[in-house]
């Protein structure tokens, strides 16, 4: 997959004014707090997805 994973908000200040940073793949900058950060996909967890199969349980 060659598409970028775009964050919805800054992990530091929570603002949504984010732009790709030119330092590399996955790098973003926040125009609100003037910070730069990088996203990186580490991989899938070994345990996978676990479902709760209780029937008739309360919601």
Predicted model as a PDB file, atoms N, CA, C, CB and O in Angstrom, pLDDT in the B-factor column:
MODEL        1                                                                  
ATOM      1  N   UNK A   1       0.852  -1.162   0.000  1.00 50.00           N  
ATOM      2  CA  UNK A   1       0.000   0.000   0.000  1.00 50.00           C  
ATOM      3  C   UNK A   1       0.902   1.231   0.000  1.00 50.00           C  
ATOM      4  CB  UNK A   1      -0.972  -0.005   1.222  1.00 50.00           C  
ATOM      5  O   UNK A   1       1.780   1.355   0.854  1.00 50.00           O  
ATOM      6  N   UNK A   2       0.699   2.117  -0.928  1.00 52.00           N  
ATOM      7  CA  UNK A   2       1.556   3.287  -1.045  1.00 52.00           C  
ATOM      8  C   UNK A   2       0.860   4.573  -0.601  1.00 52.00           C  
ATOM      9  CB  UNK A   2       2.030   3.430  -2.469  1.00 52.00           C  
ATOM     10  O   UNK A   2       1.445   5.652  -0.697  1.00 52.00           O  
ATOM     11  N   UNK A   3      -0.353   4.477  -0.127  1.00 60.00           N  
ATOM     12  CA  UNK A   3      -1.090   5.671   0.286  1.00 60.00           C  
ATOM     13  C   UNK A   3      -0.654   6.112   1.672  1.00 60.00           C  
ATOM     14  CB  UNK A   3      -2.601   5.410   0.264  1.00 60.00           C  
ATOM     15  O   UNK A   3      -0.233   5.294   2.489  1.00 60.00           O  
ATOM     16  N   UNK A   4      -0.755   7.401   1.931  1.00 59.00           N  
ATOM     17  CA  UNK A   4      -0.408   7.948   3.233  1.00 59.00           C  
ATOM     18  C   UNK A   4      -1.523   7.729   4.236  1.00 59.00           C  
ATOM     19  CB  UNK A   4      -0.094   9.426   3.120  1.00 59.00           C  
ATOM     20  O   UNK A   4      -2.705   7.810   3.902  1.00 59.00           O  
ATOM     21  N   UNK A   5      -1.134   7.453   5.456  1.00 68.00           N  
ATOM     22  CA  UNK A   5      -2.097   7.407   6.550  1.00 68.00           C  
ATOM     23  C   UNK A   5      -2.195   8.817   7.113  1.00 68.00           C  
ATOM     24  CB  UNK A   5      -1.677   6.364   7.660  1.00 68.00           C  
ATOM     25  O   UNK A   5      -1.234   9.332   7.686  1.00 68.00           O  
ATOM     26  N   UNK A   6      -3.324   9.422   6.953  1.00 84.00           N  
ATOM     27  CA  UNK A   6      -3.492  10.813   7.382  1.00 84.00           C  
ATOM     28  C   UNK A   6      -4.094  10.874   8.778  1.00 84.00           C  
ATOM     29  CB  UNK A   6      -4.378  11.583   6.389  1.00 84.00           C  
ATOM     30  O   UNK A   6      -5.153  10.296   9.020  1.00 84.00           O  
ATOM     31  N   UNK A   7      -3.433  11.565   9.696  1.00 91.00           N  
ATOM     32  CA  UNK A   7      -3.999  11.729  11.037  1.00 91.00           C  
ATOM     33  C   UNK A   7      -5.167  12.716  11.007  1.00 91.00           C  
ATOM     34  CB  UNK A   7      -2.914  12.210  12.029  1.00 91.00           C  
ATOM     35  O   UNK A   7      -5.200  13.613  10.164  1.00 91.00           O  
ATOM     36  N   UNK A   8      -6.110  12.556  11.912  1.00 94.00           N  
ATOM     37  CA  UNK A   8      -7.268  13.441  11.976  1.00 94.00           C  
ATOM     38  C   UNK A   8      -7.010  14.677  12.838  1.00 94.00           C  
ATOM     39  CB  UNK A   8      -8.464  12.685  12.513  1.00 94.00           C  
ATOM     40  O   UNK A   8      -7.620  15.725  12.629  1.00 94.00           O  
ATOM     41  N   UNK A   9      -6.100  14.546  13.809  1.00 95.00           N  
ATOM     42  CA  UNK A   9      -5.789  15.678  14.680  1.00 95.00           C  
ATOM     43  C   UNK A   9      -4.370  15.528  15.229  1.00 95.00           C  
ATOM     44  CB  UNK A   9      -6.818  15.782  15.841  1.00 95.00           C  
ATOM     45  O   UNK A   9      -3.796  14.439  15.220  1.00 95.00           O  
ATOM     46  N   UNK A  10      -3.831  16.625  15.698  1.00 96.00           N  
ATOM     47  CA  UNK A  10      -2.478  16.661  16.257  1.00 96.00           C  
ATOM     48  C   UNK A  10      -2.449  15.894  17.580  1.00 96.00           C  
ATOM     49  CB  UNK A  10      -2.004  18.131  16.465  1.00 96.00           C  
ATOM     50  O   UNK A  10      -3.322  16.104  18.422  1.00 96.00           O  
ATOM     51  N   UNK A  11      -1.462  15.005  17.786  1.00 94.00           N  
ATOM     52  CA  UNK A  11      -1.388  14.271  19.051  1.00 94.00           C  
ATOM     53  C   UNK A  11      -0.964  15.144  20.236  1.00 94.00           C  
ATOM     54  CB  UNK A  11      -0.424  13.121  18.911  1.00 94.00           C  
ATOM     55  O   UNK A  11      -1.069  14.718  21.386  1.00 94.00           O  
ATOM     56  N   UNK A  12      -0.486  16.365  19.962  1.00 96.00           N  
ATOM     57  CA  UNK A  12      -0.025  17.249  21.037  1.00 96.00           C  
ATOM     58  C   UNK A  12      -1.092  18.244  21.477  1.00 96.00           C  
ATOM     59  CB  UNK A  12       1.211  17.998  20.594  1.00 96.00           C  
ATOM     60  O   UNK A  12      -1.341  18.402  22.672  1.00 96.00           O  
ATOM     61  N   UNK A  13      -1.730  18.924  20.505  1.00 97.00           N  
ATOM     62  CA  UNK A  13      -2.693  19.968  20.877  1.00 97.00           C  
ATOM     63  C   UNK A  13      -4.130  19.625  20.485  1.00 97.00           C  
ATOM     64  CB  UNK A  13      -2.298  21.277  20.234  1.00 97.00           C  
ATOM     65  O   UNK A  13      -5.064  20.269  20.965  1.00 97.00           O  
ATOM     66  N   UNK A  14      -4.328  18.619  19.617  1.00 96.00           N  
ATOM     67  CA  UNK A  14      -5.668  18.205  19.225  1.00 96.00           C  
ATOM     68  C   UNK A  14      -6.252  18.987  18.061  1.00 96.00           C  
ATOM     69  CB  UNK A  14      -6.573  18.324  20.382  1.00 96.00           C  
ATOM     70  O   UNK A  14      -7.379  18.711  17.649  1.00 96.00           O  
ATOM     71  N   UNK A  15      -5.525  19.948  17.518  1.00 97.00           N  
ATOM     72  CA  UNK A  15      -6.034  20.746  16.409  1.00 97.00           C  
ATOM     73  C   UNK A  15      -6.037  19.928  15.116  1.00 97.00           C  
ATOM     74  CB  UNK A  15      -5.190  22.023  16.235  1.00 97.00           C  
ATOM     75  O   UNK A  15      -5.309  18.941  15.003  1.00 97.00           O  
ATOM     76  N   UNK A  16      -6.846  20.331  14.153  1.00 96.00           N  
ATOM     77  CA  UNK A  16      -6.989  19.600  12.896  1.00 96.00           C  
ATOM     78  C   UNK A  16      -6.270  20.259  11.725  1.00 96.00           C  
ATOM     79  CB  UNK A  16      -8.442  19.453  12.564  1.00 96.00           C  
ATOM     80  O   UNK A  16      -6.413  19.805  10.590  1.00 96.00           O  
ATOM     81  N   UNK A  17      -5.504  21.313  11.970  1.00 96.00           N  
ATOM     82  CA  UNK A  17      -4.808  22.023  10.895  1.00 96.00           C  
ATOM     83  C   UNK A  17      -3.447  21.370  10.633  1.00 96.00           C  
ATOM     84  CB  UNK A  17      -4.632  23.526  11.253  1.00 96.00           C  
ATOM     85  O   UNK A  17      -2.410  21.917  11.009  1.00 96.00           O  
ATOM     86  N   UNK A  18      -3.457  20.201   9.989  1.00 95.00           N  
ATOM     87  CA  UNK A  18      -2.256  19.421   9.737  1.00 95.00           C  
ATOM     88  C   UNK A  18      -1.893  19.451   8.258  1.00 95.00           C  
ATOM     89  CB  UNK A  18      -2.447  17.981  10.207  1.00 95.00           C  
ATOM     90  O   UNK A  18      -2.760  19.501   7.386  1.00 95.00           O  
ATOM     91  N   UNK A  19      -0.595  19.419   8.001  1.00 95.00           N  
ATOM     92  CA  UNK A  19      -0.076  19.408   6.630  1.00 95.00           C  
ATOM     93  C   UNK A  19       1.068  18.413   6.557  1.00 95.00           C  
ATOM     94  CB  UNK A  19       0.395  20.833   6.185  1.00 95.00           C  
ATOM     95  O   UNK A  19       1.795  18.238   7.535  1.00 95.00           O  
ATOM     96  N   UNK A  20       1.243  17.750   5.405  1.00 94.00           N  
ATOM     97  CA  UNK A  20       2.402  16.860   5.261  1.00 94.00           C  
ATOM     98  C   UNK A  20       3.705  17.653   5.395  1.00 94.00           C  
ATOM     99  CB  UNK A  20       2.359  16.125   3.895  1.00 94.00           C  
ATOM    100  O   UNK A  20       3.819  18.771   4.892  1.00 94.00           O  
ATOM    101  N   UNK A  21       4.674  17.061   6.075  1.00 94.00           N  
ATOM    102  CA  UNK A  21       5.978  17.692   6.244  1.00 94.00           C  
ATOM    103  C   UNK A  21       6.918  17.131   5.191  1.00 94.00           C  
ATOM    104  CB  UNK A  21       6.542  17.461   7.683  1.00 94.00           C  
ATOM    105  O   UNK A  21       6.794  15.969   4.804  1.00 94.00           O  
ATOM    106  N   UNK A  22       7.844  17.935   4.730  1.00 93.00           N  
ATOM    107  CA  UNK A  22       8.722  17.514   3.642  1.00 93.00           C  
ATOM    108  C   UNK A  22       9.924  16.705   4.111  1.00 93.00           C  
ATOM    109  CB  UNK A  22       9.198  18.715   2.889  1.00 93.00           C  
ATOM    110  O   UNK A  22      10.781  16.380   3.290  1.00 93.00           O  
ATOM    111  N   UNK A  23      10.027  16.365   5.398  1.00 89.00           N  
ATOM    112  CA  UNK A  23      11.183  15.613   5.884  1.00 89.00           C  
ATOM    113  C   UNK A  23      11.142  14.138   5.528  1.00 89.00           C  
ATOM    114  CB  UNK A  23      11.288  15.756   7.364  1.00 89.00           C  
ATOM    115  O   UNK A  23      12.179  13.476   5.551  1.00 89.00           O  
ATOM    116  N   UNK A  24       9.967  13.603   5.200  1.00 85.00           N  
ATOM    117  CA  UNK A  24       9.927  12.195   4.828  1.00 85.00           C  
ATOM    118  C   UNK A  24       8.528  11.613   4.887  1.00 85.00           C  
ATOM    119  CB  UNK A  24      10.836  11.406   5.719  1.00 85.00           C  
ATOM    120  O   UNK A  24       7.556  12.294   5.215  1.00 85.00           O  
ATOM    121  N   UNK A  25       8.459  10.330   4.559  1.00 86.00           N  
ATOM    122  CA  UNK A  25       7.186   9.619   4.521  1.00 86.00           C  
ATOM    123  C   UNK A  25       6.590   9.514   5.925  1.00 86.00           C  
ATOM    124  CB  UNK A  25       7.368   8.217   3.911  1.00 86.00           C  
ATOM    125  O   UNK A  25       7.271   9.102   6.864  1.00 86.00           O  
ATOM    126  N   UNK A  26       5.341   9.883   6.058  1.00 89.00           N  
ATOM    127  CA  UNK A  26       4.651   9.799   7.341  1.00 89.00           C  
ATOM    128  C   UNK A  26       4.881  10.984   8.254  1.00 89.00           C  
ATOM    129  CB  UNK A  26       5.064   8.571   8.041  1.00 89.00           C  
ATOM    130  O   UNK A  26       4.417  10.978   9.395  1.00 89.00           O  
ATOM    131  N   UNK A  27       5.584  11.999   7.783  1.00 93.00           N  
ATOM    132  CA  UNK A  27       5.863  13.169   8.614  1.00 93.00           C  
ATOM    133  C   UNK A  27       4.781  14.218   8.398  1.00 93.00           C  
ATOM    134  CB  UNK A  27       7.261  13.755   8.295  1.00 93.00           C  
ATOM    135  O   UNK A  27       4.392  14.500   7.265  1.00 93.00           O  
ATOM    136  N   UNK A  28       4.301  14.791   9.496  1.00 95.00           N  
ATOM    137  CA  UNK A  28       3.237  15.791   9.471  1.00 95.00           C  
ATOM    138  C   UNK A  28       3.624  16.967  10.345  1.00 95.00           C  
ATOM    139  CB  UNK A  28       1.897  15.188   9.938  1.00 95.00           C  
ATOM    140  O   UNK A  28       4.429  16.823  11.265  1.00 95.00           O  
ATOM    141  N   UNK A  29       3.055  18.125  10.064  1.00 96.00           N  
ATOM    142  CA  UNK A  29       3.276  19.299  10.892  1.00 96.00           C  
ATOM    143  C   UNK A  29       1.951  19.930  11.252  1.00 96.00           C  
ATOM    144  CB  UNK A  29       4.177  20.310  10.179  1.00 96.00           C  
ATOM    145  O   UNK A  29       1.011  19.934  10.457  1.00 96.00           O  
ATOM    146  N   UNK A  30       1.885  20.464  12.459  1.00 97.00           N  
ATOM    147  CA  UNK A  30       0.684  21.117  12.960  1.00 97.00           C  
ATOM    148  C   UNK A  30       0.892  22.625  12.885  1.00 97.00           C  
ATOM    149  CB  UNK A  30       0.358  20.666  14.420  1.00 97.00           C  
ATOM    150  O   UNK A  30       1.838  23.150  13.472  1.00 97.00           O  
ATOM    151  N   UNK A  31       0.020  23.319  12.172  1.00 96.00           N  
ATOM    152  CA  UNK A  31       0.131  24.764  12.039  1.00 96.00           C  
ATOM    153  C   UNK A  31      -0.304  25.477  13.313  1.00 96.00           C  
ATOM    154  CB  UNK A  31      -0.700  25.247  10.862  1.00 96.00           C  
ATOM    155  O   UNK A  31       0.051  26.638  13.518  1.00 96.00           O  
ATOM    156  N   UNK A  32      -1.056  24.812  14.163  1.00 97.00           N  
ATOM    157  CA  UNK A  32      -1.550  25.433  15.389  1.00 97.00           C  
ATOM    158  C   UNK A  32      -0.484  25.504  16.481  1.00 97.00           C  
ATOM    159  CB  UNK A  32      -2.752  24.670  15.902  1.00 97.00           C  
ATOM    160  O   UNK A  32      -0.255  26.570  17.054  1.00 97.00           O  
ATOM    161  N   UNK A  33       0.172  24.376  16.774  1.00 97.00           N  
ATOM    162  CA  UNK A  33       1.171  24.362  17.854  1.00 97.00           C  
ATOM    163  C   UNK A  33       2.603  24.363  17.336  1.00 97.00           C  
ATOM    164  CB  UNK A  33       0.960  23.152  18.735  1.00 97.00           C  
ATOM    165  O   UNK A  33       3.550  24.359  18.122  1.00 97.00           O  
ATOM    166  N   UNK A  34       2.763  24.369  16.013  1.00 97.00           N  
ATOM    167  CA  UNK A  34       4.079  24.472  15.375  1.00 97.00           C  
ATOM    168  C   UNK A  34       4.987  23.291  15.723  1.00 97.00           C  
ATOM    169  CB  UNK A  34       4.754  25.773  15.784  1.00 97.00           C  
ATOM    170  O   UNK A  34       6.192  23.463  15.910  1.00 97.00           O  
ATOM    171  N   UNK A  35       4.403  22.087  15.810  1.00 97.00           N  
ATOM    172  CA  UNK A  35       5.169  20.875  16.079  1.00 97.00           C  
ATOM    173  C   UNK A  35       5.141  19.972  14.856  1.00 97.00           C  
ATOM    174  CB  UNK A  35       4.615  20.133  17.316  1.00 97.00           C  
ATOM    175  O   UNK A  35       4.205  20.021  14.058  1.00 97.00           O  
ATOM    176  N   UNK A  36       6.155  19.163  14.718  1.00 96.00           N  
ATOM    177  CA  UNK A  36       6.206  18.161  13.656  1.00 96.00           C  
ATOM    178  C   UNK A  36       6.257  16.783  14.316  1.00 96.00           C  
ATOM    179  CB  UNK A  36       7.445  18.388  12.707  1.00 96.00           C  
ATOM    180  O   UNK A  36       6.871  16.608  15.369  1.00 96.00           O  
ATOM    181  N   UNK A  37       5.605  15.809  13.682  1.00 94.00           N  
ATOM    182  CA  UNK A  37       5.598  14.449  14.204  1.00 94.00           C  
ATOM    183  C   UNK A  37       5.555  13.480  13.040  1.00 94.00           C  
ATOM    184  CB  UNK A  37       4.399  14.218  15.160  1.00 94.00           C  
ATOM    185  O   UNK A  37       5.291  13.871  11.904  1.00 94.00           O  
ATOM    186  N   UNK A  38       5.817  12.211  13.327  1.00 93.00           N  
ATOM    187  CA  UNK A  38       5.857  11.205  12.277  1.00 93.00           C  
ATOM    188  C   UNK A  38       5.008  10.008  12.667  1.00 93.00           C  
ATOM    189  CB  UNK A  38       7.300  10.771  11.996  1.00 93.00           C  
ATOM    190  O   UNK A  38       5.032   9.561  13.813  1.00 93.00           O  
ATOM    191  N   UNK A  39       4.257   9.494  11.698  1.00 89.00           N  
ATOM    192  CA  UNK A  39       3.446   8.293  11.888  1.00 89.00           C  
ATOM    193  C   UNK A  39       4.189   7.108  11.279  1.00 89.00           C  
ATOM    194  CB  UNK A  39       2.026   8.457  11.246  1.00 89.00           C  
ATOM    195  O   UNK A  39       4.827   7.231  10.234  1.00 89.00           O  
ATOM    196  N   UNK A  40       4.097   5.970  11.940  1.00 86.00           N  
ATOM    197  CA  UNK A  40       4.768   4.781  11.429  1.00 86.00           C  
ATOM    198  C   UNK A  40       3.924   3.560  11.755  1.00 86.00           C  
ATOM    199  CB  UNK A  40       6.195   4.642  12.024  1.00 86.00           C  
ATOM    200  O   UNK A  40       3.529   3.361  12.904  1.00 86.00           O  
ATOM    201  N   UNK A  41       3.650   2.749  10.753  1.00 83.00           N  
ATOM    202  CA  UNK A  41       2.914   1.504  10.942  1.00 83.00           C  
ATOM    203  C   UNK A  41       3.902   0.441  11.399  1.00 83.00           C  
ATOM    204  CB  UNK A  41       2.176   1.066   9.630  1.00 83.00           C  
ATOM    205  O   UNK A  41       4.867   0.148  10.694  1.00 83.00           O  
ATOM    206  N   UNK A  42       3.672  -0.131  12.561  1.00 83.00           N  
ATOM    207  CA  UNK A  42       4.593  -1.113  13.112  1.00 83.00           C  
ATOM    208  C   UNK A  42       4.286  -2.535  12.681  1.00 83.00           C  
ATOM    209  CB  UNK A  42       4.579  -1.036  14.598  1.00 83.00           C  
ATOM    210  O   UNK A  42       5.202  -3.353  12.596  1.00 83.00           O  
ATOM    211  N   UNK A  43       3.034  -2.858  12.406  1.00 85.00           N  
ATOM    212  CA  UNK A  43       2.657  -4.198  12.001  1.00 85.00           C  
ATOM    213  C   UNK A  43       1.412  -4.663  12.725  1.00 85.00           C  
ATOM    214  CB  UNK A  43       3.792  -5.161  12.249  1.00 85.00           C  
ATOM    215  O   UNK A  43       0.856  -3.946  13.556  1.00 85.00           O  
ATOM    216  N   UNK A  44       0.986  -5.860  12.406  1.00 85.00           N  
ATOM    217  CA  UNK A  44      -0.191  -6.440  13.037  1.00 85.00           C  
ATOM    218  C   UNK A  44       0.194  -7.129  14.336  1.00 85.00           C  
ATOM    219  CB  UNK A  44      -0.882  -7.428  12.090  1.00 85.00           C  
ATOM    220  O   UNK A  44       1.290  -7.674  14.466  1.00 85.00           O  
ATOM    221  N   UNK A  45      -0.712  -7.098  15.283  1.00 84.00           N  
ATOM    222  CA  UNK A  45      -0.468  -7.759  16.558  1.00 84.00           C  
ATOM    223  C   UNK A  45      -0.597  -9.267  16.399  1.00 84.00           C  
ATOM    224  CB  UNK A  45      -1.441  -7.245  17.631  1.00 84.00           C  
ATOM    225  O   UNK A  45      -1.414  -9.740  15.609  1.00 84.00           O  
ATOM    226  N   UNK A  46       0.184 -10.009  17.126  1.00 85.00           N  
ATOM    227  CA  UNK A  46       0.183 -11.464  17.016  1.00 85.00           C  
ATOM    228  C   UNK A  46      -1.133 -12.074  17.484  1.00 85.00           C  
ATOM    229  CB  UNK A  46       1.330 -12.045  17.814  1.00 85.00           C  
ATOM    230  O   UNK A  46      -1.544 -13.119  16.978  1.00 85.00           O  
ATOM    231  N   UNK A  47      -1.793 -11.438  18.442  1.00 80.00           N  
ATOM    232  CA  UNK A  47      -3.028 -12.016  18.974  1.00 80.00           C  
ATOM    233  C   UNK A  47      -4.209 -11.843  18.041  1.00 80.00           C  
ATOM    234  CB  UNK A  47      -3.352 -11.401  20.303  1.00 80.00           C  
ATOM    235  O   UNK A  47      -5.202 -12.556  18.185  1.00 80.00           O  
ATOM    236  N   UNK A  48      -4.142 -10.923  17.090  1.00 65.00           N  
ATOM    237  CA  UNK A  48      -5.223 -10.720  16.133  1.00 65.00           C  
ATOM    238  C   UNK A  48      -6.443 -10.091  16.771  1.00 65.00           C  
ATOM    239  CB  UNK A  48      -5.602 -12.025  15.496  1.00 65.00           C  
ATOM    240  O   UNK A  48      -6.367  -9.513  17.855  1.00 65.00           O  
ATOM    241  N   UNK A  49      -7.564 -10.211  16.089  1.00 67.00           N  
ATOM    242  CA  UNK A  49      -8.813  -9.644  16.571  1.00 67.00           C  
ATOM    243  C   UNK A  49      -9.558 -10.710  17.363  1.00 67.00           C  
ATOM    244  CB  UNK A  49      -9.682  -9.112  15.395  1.00 67.00           C  
ATOM    245  O   UNK A  49      -9.732 -11.836  16.896  1.00 67.00           O  
ATOM    246  N   UNK A  50      -9.992 -10.348  18.557  1.00 69.00           N  
ATOM    247  CA  UNK A  50     -10.749 -11.277  19.383  1.00 69.00           C  
ATOM    248  C   UNK A  50     -12.177 -10.778  19.514  1.00 69.00           C  
ATOM    249  CB  UNK A  50     -10.095 -11.444  20.775  1.00 69.00           C  
ATOM    250  O   UNK A  50     -12.408  -9.593  19.757  1.00 69.00           O  
ATOM    251  N   UNK A  51     -13.128 -11.675  19.353  1.00 72.00           N  
ATOM    252  CA  UNK A  51     -14.545 -11.309  19.444  1.00 72.00           C  
ATOM    253  C   UNK A  51     -15.132 -11.805  20.743  1.00 72.00           C  
ATOM    254  CB  UNK A  51     -15.336 -11.874  18.258  1.00 72.00           C  
ATOM    255  O   UNK A  51     -14.701 -12.815  21.300  1.00 72.00           O  
ATOM    256  N   UNK A  52     -16.124 -11.077  21.213  1.00 71.00           N  
ATOM    257  CA  UNK A  52     -16.856 -11.492  22.400  1.00 71.00           C  
ATOM    258  C   UNK A  52     -18.114 -12.206  21.912  1.00 71.00           C  
ATOM    259  CB  UNK A  52     -17.203 -10.265  23.338  1.00 71.00           C  
ATOM    260  O   UNK A  52     -19.027 -11.555  21.405  1.00 71.00           O  
ATOM    261  N   UNK A  53     -18.181 -13.518  22.054  1.00 70.00           N  
ATOM    262  CA  UNK A  53     -19.280 -14.323  21.515  1.00 70.00           C  
ATOM    263  C   UNK A  53     -20.344 -14.659  22.557  1.00 70.00           C  
ATOM    264  CB  UNK A  53     -18.735 -15.601  20.928  1.00 70.00           C  
ATOM    265  O   UNK A  53     -20.875 -15.769  22.545  1.00 70.00           O  
ATOM    266  N   UNK A  54     -20.663 -13.747  23.442  1.00 68.00           N  
ATOM    267  CA  UNK A  54     -21.711 -14.010  24.422  1.00 68.00           C  
ATOM    268  C   UNK A  54     -23.065 -13.745  23.782  1.00 68.00           C  
ATOM    269  CB  UNK A  54     -21.521 -13.140  25.692  1.00 68.00           C  
ATOM    270  O   UNK A  54     -23.313 -12.665  23.246  1.00 68.00           O  
ATOM    271  N   UNK A  55     -23.934 -14.745  23.847  1.00 66.00           N  
ATOM    272  CA  UNK A  55     -25.269 -14.586  23.257  1.00 66.00           C  
ATOM    273  C   UNK A  55     -26.262 -14.114  24.294  1.00 66.00           C  
ATOM    274  CB  UNK A  55     -25.748 -15.899  22.637  1.00 66.00           C  
ATOM    275  O   UNK A  55     -26.270 -14.610  25.421  1.00 66.00           O  
ATOM    276  N   UNK A  56     -27.100 -13.161  23.925  1.00 61.00           N  
ATOM    277  CA  UNK A  56     -28.145 -12.687  24.812  1.00 61.00           C  
ATOM    278  C   UNK A  56     -27.636 -11.808  25.928  1.00 61.00           C  
ATOM    279  CB  UNK A  56     -28.867 -13.836  25.388  1.00 61.00           C  
ATOM    280  O   UNK A  56     -28.354 -11.558  26.895  1.00 61.00           O  
ATOM    281  N   UNK A  57     -26.427 -11.341  25.815  1.00 59.00           N  
ATOM    282  CA  UNK A  57     -25.867 -10.489  26.870  1.00 59.00           C  
ATOM    283  C   UNK A  57     -26.421  -9.079  26.774  1.00 59.00           C  
ATOM    284  CB  UNK A  57     -24.335 -10.460  26.786  1.00 59.00           C  
ATOM    285  O   UNK A  57     -26.952  -8.683  25.737  1.00 59.00           O  
ATOM    286  N   UNK A  58     -26.300  -8.340  27.830  1.00 60.00           N  
ATOM    287  CA  UNK A  58     -26.765  -6.950  27.849  1.00 60.00           C  
ATOM    288  C   UNK A  58     -25.869  -6.083  26.991  1.00 60.00           C  
ATOM    289  CB  UNK A  58     -26.808  -6.406  29.285  1.00 60.00           C  
ATOM    290  O   UNK A  58     -24.668  -6.318  26.864  1.00 60.00           O  
ATOM    291  N   UNK A  59     -26.484  -5.089  26.413  1.00 59.00           N  
ATOM    292  CA  UNK A  59     -25.742  -4.168  25.545  1.00 59.00           C  
ATOM    293  C   UNK A  59     -25.279  -2.990  26.340  1.00 59.00           C  
ATOM    294  CB  UNK A  59     -26.593  -3.704  24.362  1.00 59.00           C  
ATOM    295  O   UNK A  59     -24.634  -2.093  25.796  1.00 59.00           O  
TER     296      UNK A  59                                                      
ENDMDL                                                                          
END                                                                             
